[in-house]
C-alpha cells in the first residue's frame, strides 16, 4: 500500500504516463495545465486511508491504483511508461477489484476527476 511518503513517486508516474497516453487527445496547453496541478487534499486523504496499491520492481514504484471506497470509484490507475504493456496495469486493476470486493463494493466505476 502507498503512503503519503510515496506521493512524489506516484505523481511523477501519473505525469509521465499522462504525457505519453494523453498526447494527441488533448491540446498540449490543457494537458500541461492538468499535469501542473498539485495532488488534491482528497487524493492525500485516500492515501491515508490505505486504498492506494503500488506495483514495484525491486524497490521502485512502477505503477499504482487508488480506490475511493466511499464513492465506489477507481480514482486512479497509472503505470510508468517504461512498464507499459507488461501486465502491470492489468495486475493493478485486479488488485483494485479485490480491494473493492473486500469493502463490499459490487460495481466499481471510473472516476472522471483528478
Rosetta blueprint (number, residue, H / E / L):
1 X L
2 X L
3 X L
4 X H
5 X H
6 X H
7 X H
8 X H
9 X H
10 X H
11 X H
12 X H
13 X H
14 X H
15 X H
16 X H
17 X H
18 X H
19 X H
20 X H
21 X H
22 X L
23 X E
24 X L
25 X L
26 X E
27 X L
28 X H
29 X H
30 X H
31 X H
32 X H
33 X H
34 X H
35 X H
36 X H
37 X L
38 X L
39 X L
40 X L
41 X H
42 X H
43 X H
44 X H
45 X H
46 X H
47 X H
48 X H
49 X H
50 X L
51 X L
52 X E
53 X E
54 X E
55 X E
56 X E
57 X E
58 X L
59 X L
60 X E
61 X E
62 X E
63 X E
64 X E
65 X E
66 X E
67 X E
68 X E
69 X L
70 X L
71 X L
72 X L
73 X E
74 X E
75 X E
76 X E
77 X E
78 X E
79 X E
80 X L
81 X H
82 X H
83 X H
84 X L
85 X L
86 X L
87 X L
88 X H
89 X H
90 X H
91 X H
92 X H
93 X H
94 X H
95 X H
96 X H
97 X H
98 X H
99 X H
100 X H
101 X H
102 X H
103 X L
104 X L
105 X L
106 X L
107 X L
108 X L
109 X E
110 X E
111 X L
112 X L
113 X L
114 X L
